[in-house]
Every structure is written in structure tokens, then in C-alpha cells.
Amino acid sequence: RVFLCFMEASALVIWLHGLQSCACHIQQLLIATRIRYHFPWVKWLLPESEIGELTMLPQKRLKRWFDLHRQPIIDGEEHAGMQEAID
């Protein structure tokens, strides 16, 4: 989802929503705060995550970018879905 700017964009903001949220919530915030009027040169990119299960909340399917199978996060450890969320 792209929240367009009023003029030719010279900047891009990619805003990722949080767990169980969606791009529509961010879009509502941008509209309510009238932020695009303060930054008319900014193009806002509001991607949507997939719905899937989380290890920490078994049997629930939520909007999430990736799953962390254990915590704390260990540097260099791969987590299922993390690379796919970036691609």
C-alpha cells in the first residue's frame, strides 16, 4: 500500500506495522495527523505482513512479519520467515 505525496517525491518512508496491526492503521494515523501536508515531498510506503502462527502464541494466527522461535535473540541466528519478510 502506497500513501502518495502531493508532489514529486524526493524521500521515501517505509513504515512497517507492528504485531496484529495493519497498514490501514498507519494510514489513518497519517491522515489524522495531516503529516503529509508537513512533508509533501515524502512518499509513504506501508507494506502489509502475512498472517501466520507464532511460537509464543500457539494456535493463534496473527499478522506478523516473522516468527521468533526462542528468546533472547542470538546474534547470527536465523529465524523462519525473516528473510522472506525482507524479500
C-alpha positions as CSV (number, residue, x, y, z in Angstrom):
1,R,0.0,0.0,0.0
2,V,1.4,3.4,-1.0
3,F,0.3,6.6,0.6
4,L,1.0,9.1,-2.1
5,C,2.6,12.5,-1.7
6,F,1.4,15.8,-3.3
7,M,4.4,16.5,-5.4
8,E,7.3,14.6,-6.9
9,A,8.8,12.5,-4.1
10,S,12.4,13.2,-3.1
11,A,12.2,11.0,0.0
12,L,10.7,7.6,0.9
13,V,9.5,6.3,4.3
14,I,8.9,2.6,4.6
15,W,6.7,2.1,7.7
16,L,6.3,-1.4,9.0
17,H,3.3,-2.1,11.2
18,G,3.5,-4.0,14.4
19,L,2.2,-7.3,15.5
20,Q,-1.5,-7.8,14.7
21,S,-1.7,-4.3,13.2
22,C,-2.0,-3.3,9.6
23,A,-1.1,-0.6,7.1
24,C,-4.6,0.8,7.3
25,H,-3.9,1.8,11.0
26,I,-0.8,3.7,9.9
27,Q,-2.6,5.3,7.0
28,Q,-5.4,6.5,9.4
29,L,-2.6,8.0,11.7
30,L,-1.0,9.8,8.7
31,I,-4.4,11.2,7.7
32,A,-5.4,12.2,11.2
33,T,-2.1,14.0,11.9
34,R,-2.1,15.6,8.5
35,I,1.6,14.6,8.3
36,R,1.7,14.6,4.5
37,Y,0.9,18.3,4.5
38,H,4.0,18.9,6.6
39,F,6.1,16.6,4.4
40,P,4.6,16.9,0.9
41,W,7.8,15.6,-0.8
42,V,7.7,12.3,1.0
43,K,6.2,9.1,-0.5
44,W,4.9,6.8,2.2
45,L,5.2,3.0,1.6
46,L,3.0,1.0,4.0
47,P,3.5,-2.8,3.4
48,E,1.3,-5.5,4.8
49,S,2.6,-8.6,6.6
50,E,1.3,-12.1,6.1
51,I,-1.0,-13.9,8.6
52,G,0.7,-16.8,10.4
53,E,1.3,-18.7,13.6
54,L,3.6,-17.5,16.3
55,T,5.6,-19.8,18.5
56,M,4.9,-17.7,21.6
57,L,1.1,-17.7,20.9
58,P,0.3,-21.2,19.8
59,Q,-2.9,-21.9,17.9
60,K,-3.4,-18.2,17.0
61,R,-2.9,-16.8,13.6
62,L,-1.9,-13.2,13.6
63,K,-0.5,-10.6,11.2
64,R,3.3,-10.8,11.7
65,W,6.4,-10.3,9.7
66,F,8.3,-13.3,11.1
67,D,8.4,-15.8,14.0
68,L,11.0,-15.9,16.8
69,H,11.2,-19.5,17.9
70,R,13.1,-18.6,21.1
71,Q,14.3,-15.6,23.1
72,P,16.6,-13.9,23.7
73,I,17.7,-13.5,20.1
74,I,21.2,-14.8,19.4
75,D,23.3,-12.8,17.0
76,G,23.7,-14.5,13.7
77,E,20.8,-17.0,14.3
78,E,18.3,-17.3,11.5
79,H,14.6,-17.2,12.2
80,A,12.0,-18.8,9.9
81,G,10.3,-16.2,7.7
82,M,12.7,-13.3,8.5
83,Q,14.4,-13.3,5.1
84,E,11.1,-13.8,3.3
85,A,9.7,-10.7,5.1
86,I,12.6,-8.7,3.7
87,D,12.3,-10.1,0.2
